Amino acid sequence: MKLTFVMAGGGSGGHVIPALAVARELRARGHSASFIGTRRGIEARLVPAEGFPIEWIEIGGLKRVGLRKTLSTLAALPWSVIQASRMLRRAKPTAVFSTGGYVAGPALLAALWLHIPIVVMEPNAVPGFTHRRLARFVERALLSFPETARWFPPGRSEVTGLPVRDEFFAAPPPRFEKPLTILITGGSQGSRTLNRAAEESWPLWRKGSVRLIHQTGWRAVRASHDREARFRDSGVPGEMHPFLDDMPRAFAEASLIVSRAGMGAVSEIAAAGRPSILVPLPTASDQHQLRNAEALQKAGAALLIPDAEFTGARLVEEVNKLADDPSRLESMAKAAKEFAPAGAAGHAARRAADILESLGAC
């Protein structure tokens, strides 16, 4: 029986990419999926490129955005809920599937108003603001971490993992002989903390100990045009790019990954089975990056270094310790792999359909 889903999740790749992965699986199984988004979010580029319909609402964030932006968002919320309600009435979905982000708030409130079942995919150890506030109303929560279940009603959650491209799972086992290949990435926009520490580290490495692959992010290119020239002059082997179009290739080459701790990055690290040094973004809403990193550190898959403590000297110190203990790197890689169940998108799509059938929705 054909089911109809409206996907709600936008603003960042961490919300949009998993929603797209599940939508593709739903479509492959004969169901239909459309999106609610904003024109300024990354969904405006990614969703149409995948051939899915998308309708637009106007809404901003509420967490850590400043008083003026918070008041503006609150003022716009009633109208955005009305917009979402009109869209849902037209689409007549069997369910709303949410991956979070500021788009999810109006869509889920509209779904509750119209008595439409809600399925959420919550990637973080601590649910985002919208999912946390509306947790008691969801039919099922699909999680990445077992401990996240405590935020949802008993019996309404299960661990499916976060969808990750197959190319990350196909990465060969990491190699830990010297020189270690270190991938440093703060995401597509980059991280000032990671970029600064990487540059500070250049004169500190032992000769022949490492090779660096550094994604600086587009903002870093605009801020410092000569960073790449300074890197070449430093004598440290490796490569520097504002953006890596083939991130799975970089992961496949890497022995160790230095990264922020957004769930998208953490899931890719786990899928590739790479040990990591995680530096959580301190301004991330509800400290979700810190909780993600803590979960991996507790499992023995990663080292957590607070943003304020992450310097070039600290980076070199921690990498040298790991390089001198290959057995620890191997155990970290094995522990990371356990956080990445393959086929998460298919599993999520299948469970969403099963849940609705059990409710008699079709």
BALOBA-1460 file (C-alpha; in Angstrom, 3 decimals):
// residues 362
<rec num="1" residu="m" x="0.000" y="0.000" z="0.000"/>
<rec num="2" residu="k" x="1.397" y="3.397" z="-0.972"/>
<rec num="3" residu="l" x="2.094" y="5.795" z="1.893"/>
<rec num="4" residu="t" x="2.687" y="9.545" z="1.688"/>
<rec num="5" residu="f" x="5.289" y="11.292" z="3.827"/>
<rec num="6" residu="v" x="6.101" y="14.948" z="4.343"/>
<rec num="7" residu="m" x="9.733" y="15.332" z="5.401"/>
<rec num="8" residu="a" x="10.484" y="18.126" z="7.882"/>
<rec num="9" residu="g" x="14.087" y="18.989" z="8.590"/>
<rec num="10" residu="g" x="16.220" y="21.799" z="7.304"/>
<rec num="11" residu="g" x="18.774" y="24.506" z="7.756"/>
<rec num="12" residu="s" x="21.926" y="22.397" z="7.861"/>
<rec num="13" residu="g" x="23.261" y="19.349" z="6.074"/>
<rec num="14" residu="g" x="23.019" y="17.398" z="9.316"/>
<rec num="15" residu="h" x="19.224" y="17.669" z="9.119"/>
<rec num="16" residu="v" x="18.656" y="17.633" z="5.368"/>
<rec num="17" residu="i" x="20.981" y="14.840" z="4.228"/>
<rec num="18" residu="p" x="19.462" y="12.141" z="6.504"/>
<rec num="19" residu="a" x="15.962" y="13.228" z="5.484"/>
<rec num="20" residu="l" x="16.923" y="12.909" z="1.825"/>
<rec num="21" residu="a" x="18.420" y="9.466" z="2.414"/>
<rec num="22" residu="v" x="15.205" y="8.217" z="4.017"/>
<rec num="23" residu="a" x="13.090" y="9.901" z="1.314"/>
<rec num="24" residu="r" x="15.055" y="8.084" z="-1.398"/>
<rec num="25" residu="e" x="14.425" y="4.771" z="0.359"/>
<rec num="26" residu="l" x="10.725" y="5.528" z="0.730"/>
<rec num="27" residu="r" x="10.499" y="6.356" z="-2.965"/>
<rec num="28" residu="a" x="12.344" y="3.157" z="-3.887"/>
<rec num="29" residu="r" x="9.733" y="1.208" z="-1.889"/>
<rec num="30" residu="g" x="6.846" y="2.750" z="-3.823"/>
<rec num="31" residu="h" x="5.897" y="5.446" z="-1.310"/>
<rec num="32" residu="s" x="5.928" y="9.189" z="-1.943"/>
<rec num="33" residu="a" x="7.786" y="11.943" z="-0.120"/>
<rec num="34" residu="s" x="7.781" y="15.725" z="-0.268"/>
<rec num="35" residu="f" x="9.543" y="18.351" z="1.850"/>
<rec num="36" residu="i" x="8.844" y="21.463" z="3.871"/>
<rec num="37" residu="g" x="11.811" y="23.837" z="4.040"/>
<rec num="38" residu="t" x="13.101" y="27.386" z="3.891"/>
<rec num="39" residu="r" x="14.599" y="29.100" z="0.880"/>
<rec num="40" residu="r" x="17.755" y="30.086" z="2.785"/>
<rec num="41" residu="g" x="18.530" y="26.605" z="4.124"/>
<rec num="42" residu="i" x="20.683" y="24.017" z="2.383"/>
<rec num="43" residu="e" x="17.475" y="22.125" z="1.523"/>
<rec num="44" residu="a" x="16.740" y="24.804" z="-1.095"/>
<rec num="45" residu="r" x="19.669" y="23.437" z="-3.117"/>
<rec num="46" residu="l" x="19.742" y="19.744" z="-2.207"/>
<rec num="47" residu="v" x="16.069" y="18.746" z="-2.257"/>
<rec num="48" residu="p" x="15.133" y="19.958" z="-5.775"/>
<rec num="49" residu="a" x="18.343" y="18.389" z="-7.108"/>
<rec num="50" residu="e" x="17.048" y="15.006" z="-5.893"/>
<rec num="51" residu="g" x="13.716" y="15.478" z="-7.652"/>
<rec num="52" residu="f" x="11.517" y="15.815" z="-4.548"/>
<rec num="53" residu="p" x="8.764" y="18.458" z="-4.285"/>
<rec num="54" residu="i" x="9.369" y="21.101" z="-1.638"/>
<rec num="55" residu="e" x="7.217" y="23.915" z="-0.249"/>
<rec num="56" residu="w" x="8.527" y="26.902" z="1.643"/>
<rec num="57" residu="i" x="7.837" y="28.449" z="5.012"/>
<rec num="58" residu="e" x="9.488" y="31.397" z="6.764"/>
<rec num="59" residu="i" x="11.020" y="30.572" z="10.138"/>
<rec num="60" residu="g" x="14.317" y="31.006" z="11.958"/>
<rec num="61" residu="g" x="16.057" y="29.400" z="14.907"/>
<rec num="62" residu="l" x="15.392" y="29.809" z="18.607"/>
<rec num="63" residu="k" x="18.514" y="28.447" z="20.246"/>
<rec num="64" residu="r" x="21.602" y="30.635" z="20.784"/>
<rec num="65" residu="v" x="20.580" y="33.183" z="18.182"/>
<rec num="66" residu="g" x="20.361" y="36.319" z="20.318"/>
<rec num="67" residu="l" x="17.380" y="38.187" z="21.729"/>
<rec num="68" residu="r" x="16.460" y="40.026" z="18.534"/>
<rec num="69" residu="k" x="16.440" y="36.869" z="16.407"/>
<rec num="70" residu="t" x="14.557" y="34.922" z="19.079"/>
<rec num="71" residu="l" x="11.818" y="37.544" z="19.244"/>
<rec num="72" residu="s" x="11.611" y="37.646" z="15.458"/>
<rec num="73" residu="t" x="11.261" y="33.862" z="15.273"/>
<rec num="74" residu="l" x="8.595" y="33.763" z="17.984"/>
<rec num="75" residu="a" x="6.639" y="36.468" z="16.188"/>
<rec num="76" residu="a" x="6.807" y="34.491" z="12.929"/>
<rec num="77" residu="l" x="5.937" y="31.130" z="14.502"/>
<rec num="78" residu="p" x="2.107" y="31.356" z="14.377"/>
<rec num="79" residu="w" x="2.145" y="32.292" z="10.681"/>
<rec num="80" residu="s" x="4.681" y="29.550" z="9.875"/>
<rec num="81" residu="v" x="2.446" y="26.978" z="11.613"/>
<rec num="82" residu="i" x="-0.506" y="28.194" z="9.533"/>
<rec num="83" residu="q" x="1.638" y="27.919" z="6.384"/>
<rec num="84" residu="a" x="2.684" y="24.377" z="7.306"/>
<rec num="85" residu="s" x="-0.917" y="23.421" z="8.089"/>
<rec num="86" residu="r" x="-2.068" y="24.534" z="4.651"/>
<rec num="87" residu="m" x="0.713" y="22.506" z="3.051"/>
<rec num="88" residu="l" x="-0.186" y="19.404" z="5.043"/>
<rec num="89" residu="r" x="-3.867" y="19.736" z="4.173"/>
<rec num="90" residu="r" x="-2.927" y="19.837" z="0.490"/>
<rec num="91" residu="a" x="-0.474" y="16.937" z="0.724"/>
<rec num="92" residu="k" x="-2.727" y="14.755" z="2.933"/>
<rec num="93" residu="p" x="0.305" y="12.816" z="4.247"/>
<rec num="94" residu="t" x="0.095" y="9.528" z="6.060"/>
<rec num="95" residu="a" x="2.751" y="10.894" z="8.421"/>
<rec num="96" residu="v" x="5.231" y="13.696" z="8.971"/>
<rec num="97" residu="f" x="8.839" y="12.490" z="9.202"/>
<rec num="98" residu="s" x="11.120" y="14.898" z="11.064"/>
<rec num="99" residu="t" x="14.900" y="15.055" z="11.244"/>
<rec num="100" residu="g" x="14.897" y="18.232" z="13.313"/>
<rec num="101" residu="g" x="16.133" y="21.758" z="12.759"/>
<rec num="102" residu="y" x="14.146" y="24.948" z="12.867"/>
<rec num="103" residu="v" x="11.872" y="23.855" z="9.999"/>
<rec num="104" residu="a" x="10.629" y="20.965" z="12.116"/>
<rec num="105" residu="g" x="8.925" y="23.111" z="14.769"/>
<rec num="106" residu="p" x="6.115" y="24.577" z="12.639"/>
<rec num="107" residu="a" x="5.675" y="21.342" z="10.681"/>
<rec num="108" residu="l" x="5.295" y="19.192" z="13.785"/>
<rec num="109" residu="l" x="2.983" y="21.675" z="15.512"/>
<rec num="110" residu="a" x="0.833" y="21.687" z="12.377"/>
<rec num="111" residu="a" x="0.847" y="17.873" z="12.301"/>
<rec num="112" residu="l" x="-0.337" y="17.756" z="15.909"/>
<rec num="113" residu="w" x="-3.081" y="20.257" z="15.126"/>
<rec num="114" residu="l" x="-4.248" y="18.124" z="12.200"/>
<rec num="115" residu="h" x="-3.846" y="14.789" z="14.060"/>
<rec num="116" residu="i" x="-1.230" y="13.494" z="11.620"/>
<rec num="117" residu="p" x="1.151" y="10.830" z="13.025"/>
<rec num="118" residu="i" x="4.743" y="11.930" z="13.626"/>
<rec num="119" residu="v" x="7.907" y="9.853" z="13.194"/>
<rec num="120" residu="v" x="11.202" y="11.492" z="14.148"/>
<rec num="121" residu="m" x="14.799" y="10.589" z="13.414"/>
<rec num="122" residu="e" x="16.918" y="11.990" z="16.240"/>
<rec num="123" residu="p" x="20.637" y="11.770" z="15.452"/>
<rec num="124" residu="n" x="22.087" y="13.364" z="18.570"/>
<rec num="125" residu="a" x="22.698" y="11.949" z="22.018"/>
<rec num="126" residu="v" x="20.507" y="14.736" z="23.418"/>
<rec num="127" residu="p" x="17.452" y="15.507" z="21.245"/>
<rec num="128" residu="g" x="17.223" y="18.894" z="19.616"/>
<rec num="129" residu="f" x="14.869" y="21.540" z="20.992"/>
<rec num="130" residu="t" x="11.825" y="20.639" z="18.876"/>
<rec num="131" residu="h" x="12.075" y="16.874" z="19.310"/>
<rec num="132" residu="r" x="12.664" y="17.232" z="23.024"/>
<rec num="133" residu="r" x="9.667" y="19.502" z="23.546"/>
<rec num="134" residu="l" x="7.321" y="17.360" z="21.463"/>
<rec num="135" residu="a" x="8.743" y="13.948" z="22.429"/>
<rec num="136" residu="r" x="5.599" y="12.715" z="24.147"/>
<rec num="137" residu="f" x="3.543" y="13.161" z="20.972"/>
<rec num="138" residu="v" x="5.665" y="11.101" z="18.537"/>
<rec num="139" residu="e" x="4.588" y="7.691" z="17.340"/>
<rec num="140" residu="r" x="8.180" y="6.484" z="17.004"/>
<rec num="141" residu="a" x="11.658" y="7.944" z="17.509"/>
<rec num="142" residu="l" x="14.478" y="6.457" z="15.444"/>
<rec num="143" residu="l" x="17.743" y="7.015" z="17.310"/>
<rec num="144" residu="s" x="21.501" y="6.881" z="16.896"/>
<rec num="145" residu="f" x="22.320" y="6.405" z="20.597"/>
<rec num="146" residu="p" x="20.574" y="4.018" z="23.005"/>
<rec num="147" residu="e" x="20.755" y="6.580" z="25.818"/>
<rec num="148" residu="t" x="18.578" y="9.005" z="23.832"/>
<rec num="149" residu="a" x="15.584" y="6.739" z="24.490"/>
<rec num="150" residu="r" x="15.138" y="8.267" z="27.939"/>
<rec num="151" residu="w" x="13.756" y="11.428" z="26.342"/>
<rec num="152" residu="f" x="10.878" y="9.595" z="24.663"/>
<rec num="153" residu="p" x="7.915" y="7.616" z="26.032"/>
<rec num="154" residu="p" x="8.701" y="3.972" z="26.862"/>
<rec num="155" residu="g" x="8.313" y="1.636" z="23.916"/>
<rec num="156" residu="r" x="8.280" y="4.399" z="21.307"/>
<rec num="157" residu="s" x="11.952" y="4.493" z="20.339"/>
<rec num="158" residu="e" x="14.522" y="2.238" z="18.721"/>
<rec num="159" residu="v" x="18.102" y="2.533" z="17.484"/>
<rec num="160" residu="t" x="18.412" y="2.616" z="13.695"/>
<rec num="161" residu="g" x="21.512" y="4.776" z="13.270"/>
<rec num="162" residu="l" x="21.908" y="7.817" z="11.048"/>
<rec num="163" residu="p" x="21.980" y="7.337" z="7.267"/>
<rec num="164" residu="v" x="25.505" y="7.561" z="5.855"/>
<rec num="165" residu="r" x="26.623" y="7.156" z="2.245"/>
<rec num="166" residu="d" x="27.790" y="3.678" z="1.303"/>
<rec num="167" residu="e" x="31.199" y="5.038" z="0.269"/>
<rec num="168" residu="f" x="32.101" y="5.666" z="3.922"/>
<rec num="169" residu="f" x="31.308" y="2.074" z="4.861"/>
<rec num="170" residu="a" x="33.478" y="0.921" z="1.952"/>
<rec num="171" residu="a" x="36.602" y="2.633" z="3.332"/>
<rec num="172" residu="p" x="39.446" y="0.133" z="3.857"/>
<rec num="173" residu="p" x="40.729" y="-0.463" z="7.393"/>
<rec num="174" residu="p" x="42.961" y="2.396" z="8.563"/>
<rec num="175" residu="r" x="46.744" y="2.027" z="8.508"/>
<rec num="176" residu="f" x="48.696" y="3.135" z="11.547"/>
<rec num="177" residu="e" x="52.314" y="3.027" z="10.449"/>
<rec num="178" residu="k" x="54.137" y="6.351" z="10.212"/>
<rec num="179" residu="p" x="53.616" y="8.810" z="8.735"/>
<rec num="180" residu="l" x="50.040" y="8.921" z="10.002"/>
<rec num="181" residu="t" x="47.608" y="10.637" z="7.657"/>
<rec num="182" residu="i" x="45.563" y="13.125" z="9.682"/>
<rec num="183" residu="l" x="42.334" y="14.521" z="8.240"/>
<rec num="184" residu="i" x="41.348" y="17.835" z="9.833"/>
<rec num="185" residu="t" x="37.882" y="19.116" z="9.003"/>
<rec num="186" residu="g" x="35.460" y="21.581" z="10.519"/>
<rec num="187" residu="g" x="32.805" y="20.960" z="7.884"/>
<rec num="188" residu="s" x="31.957" y="22.898" z="4.756"/>
<rec num="189" residu="q" x="32.071" y="26.252" z="6.563"/>
<rec num="190" residu="g" x="35.208" y="25.355" z="8.493"/>
<rec num="191" residu="s" x="36.210" y="25.915" z="12.096"/>
<rec num="192" residu="r" x="38.386" y="28.789" z="13.251"/>
<rec num="193" residu="t" x="39.560" y="26.751" z="16.238"/>
<rec num="194" residu="l" x="40.616" y="23.745" z="14.163"/>
<rec num="195" residu="n" x="42.189" y="25.915" z="11.467"/>
<rec num="196" residu="r" x="44.189" y="27.916" z="13.995"/>
<rec num="197" residu="a" x="45.405" y="24.798" z="15.828"/>
<rec num="198" residu="a" x="46.380" y="23.126" z="12.570"/>
<rec num="199" residu="e" x="48.491" y="26.134" z="11.579"/>
<rec num="200" residu="e" x="50.083" y="26.312" z="15.019"/>
<rec num="201" residu="s" x="51.028" y="22.644" z="14.703"/>
<rec num="202" residu="w" x="53.055" y="22.942" z="11.495"/>
<rec num="203" residu="p" x="56.442" y="23.722" z="13.099"/>
<rec num="204" residu="l" x="55.880" y="21.208" z="15.929"/>
<rec num="205" residu="w" x="55.589" y="17.906" z="14.078"/>
<rec num="206" residu="r" x="58.450" y="15.428" z="14.135"/>
<rec num="207" residu="k" x="59.873" y="15.063" z="10.654"/>
<rec num="208" residu="g" x="58.164" y="12.220" z="8.808"/>
<rec num="209" residu="s" x="55.588" y="11.633" z="11.546"/>
<rec num="210" residu="v" x="52.415" y="12.857" z="9.815"/>
<rec num="211" residu="r" x="50.790" y="13.821" z="6.562"/>
<rec num="212" residu="l" x="47.934" y="16.333" z="6.820"/>
<rec num="213" residu="i" x="44.745" y="16.607" z="4.780"/>
<rec num="214" residu="h" x="43.053" y="19.828" z="5.851"/>
<rec num="215" residu="q" x="39.608" y="21.055" z="4.800"/>
<rec num="216" residu="t" x="39.627" y="24.678" z="5.930"/>
<rec num="217" residu="g" x="36.079" y="25.626" z="4.893"/>
<rec num="218" residu="w" x="34.965" y="28.430" z="2.608"/>
<rec num="219" residu="r" x="35.023" y="31.104" z="5.318"/>
<rec num="220" residu="a" x="38.727" y="30.469" z="5.891"/>
<rec num="221" residu="v" x="39.483" y="31.094" z="2.230"/>
<rec num="222" residu="r" x="37.911" y="34.532" z="2.431"/>
<rec num="223" residu="a" x="39.660" y="35.314" z="5.716"/>
<rec num="224" residu="s" x="43.186" y="34.220" z="4.792"/>
<rec num="225" residu="h" x="44.241" y="33.886" z="1.173"/>
<rec num="226" residu="d" x="47.844" y="33.026" z="1.988"/>
<rec num="227" residu="r" x="47.255" y="30.144" z="4.411"/>
<rec num="228" residu="e" x="47.789" y="27.535" z="1.698"/>
<rec num="229" residu="a" x="51.101" y="29.151" z="0.689"/>
<rec num="230" residu="r" x="52.260" y="29.145" z="4.301"/>
<rec num="231" residu="f" x="51.324" y="25.487" z="4.570"/>
<rec num="232" residu="r" x="53.437" y="24.634" z="1.514"/>
<rec num="233" residu="d" x="56.351" y="26.611" z="2.955"/>
<rec num="234" residu="s" x="56.084" y="24.810" z="6.310"/>
<rec num="235" residu="g" x="57.457" y="21.596" z="4.845"/>
<rec num="236" residu="v" x="54.708" y="19.426" z="6.378"/>
<rec num="237" residu="p" x="53.560" y="16.945" z="3.728"/>
<rec num="238" residu="g" x="49.920" y="16.945" z="2.766"/>
<rec num="239" residu="e" x="47.221" y="18.975" z="1.092"/>
<rec num="240" residu="m" x="44.885" y="21.833" z="1.944"/>
<rec num="241" residu="h" x="41.483" y="22.543" z="0.408"/>
<rec num="242" residu="p" x="38.625" y="24.928" z="1.163"/>
<rec num="243" residu="f" x="36.235" y="22.050" z="0.463"/>
<rec num="244" residu="l" x="36.702" y="18.363" z="-0.284"/>
<rec num="245" residu="d" x="34.322" y="17.236" z="-3.009"/>
<rec num="246" residu="d" x="35.275" y="13.604" z="-2.392"/>
<rec num="247" residu="m" x="35.187" y="13.322" z="1.374"/>
<rec num="248" residu="p" x="34.912" y="9.492" z="1.332"/>
<rec num="249" residu="r" x="38.284" y="9.388" z="-0.436"/>
<rec num="250" residu="a" x="39.835" y="11.591" z="2.251"/>
<rec num="251" residu="f" x="38.375" y="9.330" z="4.942"/>
<rec num="252" residu="a" x="39.771" y="6.268" z="3.169"/>
<rec num="253" residu="e" x="43.256" y="7.794" z="3.226"/>
<rec num="254" residu="a" x="43.070" y="8.966" z="6.842"/>
<rec num="255" residu="s" x="44.549" y="7.133" z="9.813"/>
<rec num="256" residu="l" x="42.989" y="9.575" z="12.283"/>
<rec num="257" residu="i" x="40.328" y="12.280" z="11.951"/>
<rec num="258" residu="v" x="40.224" y="15.594" z="13.802"/>
<rec num="259" residu="s" x="36.743" y="17.075" z="13.632"/>
<rec num="260" residu="r" x="33.864" y="18.890" z="15.243"/>
<rec num="261" residu="a" x="31.250" y="16.528" z="16.684"/>
<rec num="262" residu="g" x="28.070" y="17.155" z="14.762"/>
<rec num="263" residu="m" x="26.173" y="13.930" z="14.260"/>
<rec num="264" residu="g" x="26.749" y="13.909" z="10.512"/>
<rec num="265" residu="a" x="30.518" y="14.032" z="10.996"/>
<rec num="266" residu="v" x="30.437" y="11.535" z="13.865"/>
<rec num="267" residu="s" x="28.341" y="9.092" z="11.813"/>
<rec num="268" residu="e" x="30.735" y="9.291" z="8.864"/>
<rec num="269" residu="i" x="33.712" y="8.725" z="11.170"/>
<rec num="270" residu="a" x="31.984" y="5.683" z="12.628"/>
<rec num="271" residu="a" x="30.976" y="4.284" z="9.238"/>
<rec num="272" residu="a" x="34.570" y="4.518" z="8.030"/>
<rec num="273" residu="g" x="35.833" y="2.978" z="11.289"/>
<rec num="274" residu="r" x="38.295" y="5.775" z="12.038"/>
<rec num="275" residu="p" x="39.689" y="6.821" z="15.411"/>
<rec num="276" residu="s" x="39.121" y="10.487" z="16.033"/>
<rec num="277" residu="i" x="39.918" y="13.551" z="18.078"/>
<rec num="278" residu="l" x="36.658" y="15.444" z="18.545"/>
<rec num="279" residu="v" x="36.480" y="19.135" z="19.414"/>
<rec num="280" residu="p" x="32.801" y="19.935" z="20.076"/>
<rec num="281" residu="l" x="31.481" y="23.310" z="18.993"/>
<rec num="282" residu="p" x="30.832" y="25.068" z="22.322"/>
<rec num="283" residu="t" x="27.916" y="27.094" z="20.953"/>
<rec num="284" residu="a" x="26.027" y="24.087" z="19.537"/>
<rec num="285" residu="s" x="22.416" y="24.098" z="20.699"/>
<rec num="286" residu="d" x="21.796" y="22.117" z="23.891"/>
<rec num="287" residu="q" x="25.495" y="21.125" z="23.851"/>
<rec num="288" residu="h" x="24.574" y="18.264" z="21.514"/>
<rec num="289" residu="q" x="28.072" y="18.122" z="20.001"/>
<rec num="290" residu="l" x="29.562" y="17.702" z="23.465"/>
<rec num="291" residu="r" x="27.135" y="14.854" z="24.231"/>
<rec num="292" residu="n" x="27.922" y="13.165" z="20.892"/>
<rec num="293" residu="a" x="31.646" y="13.349" z="21.607"/>
<rec num="294" residu="e" x="31.183" y="12.111" z="25.166"/>
<rec num="295" residu="a" x="29.310" y="9.062" z="23.880"/>
<rec num="296" residu="l" x="32.158" y="8.123" z="21.526"/>
<rec num="297" residu="q" x="34.809" y="8.824" z="24.125"/>
<rec num="298" residu="k" x="32.977" y="6.646" z="26.658"/>
<rec num="299" residu="a" x="32.971" y="3.803" z="24.128"/>
<rec num="300" residu="g" x="36.695" y="4.192" z="23.570"/>
<rec num="301" residu="a" x="36.279" y="5.380" z="19.973"/>
<rec num="302" residu="a" x="37.480" y="8.976" z="20.302"/>
<rec num="303" residu="l" x="39.348" y="11.551" z="22.336"/>
<rec num="304" residu="l" x="37.394" y="14.633" z="23.408"/>
<rec num="305" residu="i" x="39.227" y="17.943" z="23.680"/>
<rec num="306" residu="p" x="37.258" y="21.055" z="24.710"/>
<rec num="307" residu="d" x="37.363" y="23.917" z="22.234"/>
<rec num="308" residu="a" x="39.118" y="26.225" z="24.690"/>
<rec num="309" residu="e" x="41.923" y="23.696" z="25.194"/>
<rec num="310" residu="f" x="42.521" y="22.819" z="21.558"/>
<rec num="311" residu="t" x="45.818" y="24.312" z="20.401"/>
<rec num="312" residu="g" x="48.488" y="23.262" z="17.961"/>
<rec num="313" residu="a" x="50.644" y="22.001" z="20.805"/>
<rec num="314" residu="r" x="47.788" y="19.938" z="22.250"/>
<rec num="315" residu="l" x="47.010" y="18.490" z="18.813"/>
<rec num="316" residu="v" x="50.628" y="17.402" z="18.304"/>
<rec num="317" residu="e" x="50.854" y="16.006" z="21.848"/>
<rec num="318" residu="e" x="47.731" y="13.854" z="21.515"/>
<rec num="319" residu="v" x="48.575" y="12.620" z="18.013"/>
<rec num="320" residu="n" x="52.106" y="11.669" z="19.075"/>
<rec num="321" residu="k" x="50.741" y="9.677" z="22.014"/>
<rec num="322" residu="l" x="48.390" y="7.786" z="19.720"/>
<rec num="323" residu="a" x="51.055" y="7.264" z="17.057"/>
<rec num="324" residu="d" x="53.273" y="5.628" z="19.674"/>
<rec num="325" residu="d" x="50.444" y="3.236" z="20.638"/>
<rec num="326" residu="p" x="49.065" y="1.600" z="17.451"/>
<rec num="327" residu="s" x="47.106" y="-0.953" z="19.475"/>
<rec num="328" residu="r" x="45.078" y="1.863" z="21.008"/>
<rec num="329" residu="l" x="44.361" y="3.293" z="17.572"/>
<rec num="330" residu="e" x="43.192" y="-0.131" z="16.433"/>
<rec num="331" residu="s" x="40.845" y="-0.481" z="19.402"/>
<rec num="332" residu="m" x="39.463" y="3.029" z="18.797"/>
<rec num="333" residu="a" x="38.789" y="2.177" z="15.163"/>
<rec num="334" residu="k" x="36.977" y="-1.012" z="16.133"/>
<rec num="335" residu="a" x="34.883" y="0.817" z="18.736"/>
<rec num="336" residu="a" x="33.978" y="3.547" z="16.220"/>
<rec num="337" residu="k" x="32.706" y="0.994" z="13.718"/>
<rec num="338" residu="e" x="30.195" y="-0.306" z="16.257"/>
<rec num="339" residu="f" x="28.435" y="3.091" z="16.203"/>
<rec num="340" residu="a" x="27.565" y="2.789" z="12.497"/>
<rec num="341" residu="p" x="24.888" y="0.241" z="11.591"/>
<rec num="342" residu="a" x="24.837" y="-0.169" z="7.811"/>
<rec num="343" residu="g" x="21.581" y="0.385" z="5.940"/>
<rec num="344" residu="a" x="20.214" y="2.971" z="8.388"/>
<rec num="345" residu="a" x="18.188" y="4.790" z="5.718"/>
<rec num="346" residu="g" x="16.518" y="1.600" z="4.538"/>
<rec num="347" residu="h" x="15.885" y="0.482" z="8.098"/>
<rec num="348" residu="a" x="14.325" y="3.837" z="8.975"/>
<rec num="349" residu="a" x="12.094" y="3.835" z="5.891"/>
<rec num="350" residu="r" x="10.966" y="0.287" z="6.558"/>
<rec num="351" residu="r" x="10.225" y="0.970" z="10.221"/>
<rec num="352" residu="a" x="8.321" y="4.159" z="9.410"/>
<rec num="353" residu="a" x="6.074" y="2.221" z="7.033"/>
<rec num="354" residu="d" x="5.656" y="-0.662" z="9.495"/>
<rec num="355" residu="i" x="4.658" y="1.701" z="12.281"/>
<rec num="356" residu="l" x="1.982" y="3.386" z="10.178"/>
<rec num="357" residu="e" x="0.607" y="0.050" z="9.032"/>
<rec num="358" residu="s" x="0.362" y="-1.060" z="12.646"/>
<rec num="359" residu="l" x="-1.642" y="2.068" z="13.361"/>
<rec num="360" residu="g" x="-4.014" y="1.211" z="10.551"/>
<rec num="361" residu="a" x="-3.020" y="4.348" z="8.663"/>
<rec num="362" residu="c" x="-3.231" y="2.686" z="5.287"/>
